[in-house]
Amino acid sequence: MIDEALLKLLVCPQSKAPLKQVDDELICEESGLAYPIVDGIPVLLIEEARKIT
């Protein structure tokens, strides 16, 4: 689980919209991307994100 204070600072690198944590991913509803969290570290690379519907 990502610390709540850190989560408030993180934004989507593509849309600059806030992210929300769902299981082991950070979700951006605006861009439709899900960024993985690997070993507790968010991977905020657009090329590593998966497209969500």
GIRA-V352722 format. One record per backbone hydrogen bond with DSSP energy under -0.5 kcal/mol. NH is the residue of the N-H (numbers start at 1). CO is the residue of the C=O. Records with the same first field share a line. If there is no record, write none. Layout:
NH=CO / CO
This chain:
7=3
8=4
9=5 / 6
10=6
12=17
16=12
19=10
20=27
22=25
25=22
26=35
27=20 / 25
28=33
29=27
32=28
33=28
34=50
35=26
37=24
38=36 / 41
39=37
41=38
42=40
43=36
44=42
45=43
46=44
48=45
49=45 / 46
50=34
52=32
